[in-house]
Amino acid sequence: MSEMIMIYASMTGNTEEMANAIAEGIRESGKDLEINDIFDNPSASELEKYDGILLGSYTWGEGALPDEFLDFYEEMDKLDLSGKKAVVFGSGDTVYEDFAGAVDILIAKLQERGAEVVLNGLKVDTSPSPEDIEQCKQFGSEFVNHLNQQENCQISK
Ligand SMILES: Cc1cc2nc3c(=O)[nH]c(=O)nc-3n(C[C@H](O)[C@H](O)[C@H](O)COP(=O)(O)O)c2cc1C
C-alpha cells in the first residue's frame, strides 16, 4: 500500500501541474503515492490510512475553497489525524486580495484534526513557471525527507 496520499482540486490545470511535479519529486525520492482528483469524490476517511498527506487546491470566490472540495472538507471534521505528517499546495492569482487562501484553509483544518504540517504551504501564481515546477519537485522530496525522519525515529526506539 502507498505510504502517501494526495488529494487535489484543479479547474484549469494549474494546481494539477503542481500536483504532477510534486508527485515526480516524491517518486524520484523512492516513495509510492496514491493520487486522487477531488472530482472523483474521494472519502476523507481515506486520509487516516496513510502516514503522509498532501492536499492541493486552487482558490475560488474571495479566498475560498472551491465548491467541489466542501464535502471532503466537512468530512475531515470526523478525522483523527494525530501522528500524520501533511503538506498543502495550490495555485492562486496575485490579483486577488486573498492570494491562494485555500492553501491556508486546508492547513488550518489539517492542524485542527491533529496532523503535523511540516512545510510552509506552497503557493504558485497562476500557471507554474519552469522555476515553480522545480520548486514543486523539491517540495515533494522535502516532504519525503520529513517522513523518512519519522521512520528512522521509530526504528531507533
Ligand atoms: C471566480 C474566481 C475567483 C477566484 N478567487 C481567487 C482568490 O480569491 N484568490 C486567489 O488567489 N485566486 C483566485 N482565483 C484564481 C484561481 O485560483 C487561479 O486562476 C488558479 O490558477 C486556478 O487554478 P487551477 O488551474 O488549478 O484551477 C479565482 C478565480 C476565479 C475564476
The ligand as a Gaussian input file, in Angstrom:
#p B3LYP/6-31G(d) Opt

LIG

0 1
 C      -14.275000      33.458000      -9.803000
 C      -12.835000      33.274000      -9.425000
 C      -12.431000      33.601000      -8.149000
 C      -11.091000      33.486000      -7.762000
 N      -10.694000      33.866000      -6.491000
 C       -9.388000      33.797000      -6.148000
 C       -8.941000      34.233000      -4.868000
 O       -9.705000      34.689000      -4.012000
 N       -7.615000      34.136000      -4.571000
 C       -6.706000      33.677000      -5.478000
 O       -5.512000      33.626000      -5.162000
 N       -7.088000      33.249000      -6.713000
 C       -8.404000      33.298000      -7.064000
 N       -8.803000      32.886000      -8.307000
 C       -7.769000      32.466000      -9.280000
 C       -7.539000      30.956000      -9.389000
 O       -7.292000      30.365000      -8.123000
 C       -6.319000      30.763000     -10.298000
 O       -6.709000      31.077000     -11.619000
 C       -5.724000      29.386000     -10.260000
 O       -4.526000      29.392000     -11.016000
 C       -6.653000      28.311000     -10.818000
 O       -6.025000      27.067000     -10.588000
 P       -6.407000      25.755000     -11.399000
 O       -5.836000      25.923000     -12.806000
 O       -5.724000      24.666000     -10.662000
 O       -7.890000      25.627000     -11.429000
 C      -10.140000      32.993000      -8.699000
 C      -10.569000      32.627000      -9.998000
 C      -11.892000      32.762000     -10.362000
 C      -12.302000      32.376000     -11.760000

